[in-house]
């Protein structure tokens, strides 16, 4: 698989974590993977054949040409690829979509609607610009131009944005109480604002970050023991990680093989 990845211009890094593009010719072969709980907010723009996704063990259906995928709290979806795959992704910061659109992010938890249902007419503007660009660098430039227009109507970054990005940076290993103390907000105010701007309560958000990092570490080095991984990521013990696996992936750690090895995380 050919992968291109870029960081946005520093002006936009409070909104977008990274931009990337994946391209592969699969023909009749099928590449599939389950999607466990994860904290990411992603906008997918398909430039060739779209994915097929099975939701909650139902029938598979074709994804929209442009879709927004919100944070996931359990193993909800199973993705399948075949044919000619060329997809451009925008990986948002945890409060990025809220800042751009003013949307209450709890409405996107465990959802993957068409981009037009979330972005409105600006989805067409963005999609047309990305598809018209002849290469990855110009597609990145098209996104940054769209971000400029969107941010002109929005306020500055705030502490919830800082706190959520901090949680990503430290792989979820942070004391929520310390963030609340620095925010100047009461505990209930912080919890409400965080959920509205990020989608998940802060403790659940931190747990999904850490679990996603555990899966990523295992995929990067399948020979590495789970014991080593969970120790590095600060899990209390193996029993805690097993409970997280059951809740976030529906399986024990030793069962995360087969299609699970095909899973990729945006921005990894």
PyMOL commands that set and color helices and strands:
alter all, ss='L'
color gray80, all
select helices_A, chain A and resi 10-12+96-101+105-108+115-119+121-132+136-151+159-169+176-183+187-198+202-220+226-232+238-249+253-255+258-262
alter helices_A, ss='H'
color red, helices_A
select strands_A, chain A and resi 2-6+16-35+42-46+52-55+60-62+66-69+77-92
alter strands_A, ss='S'
color yellow, strands_A
deselect
rebuild
show_as cartoon
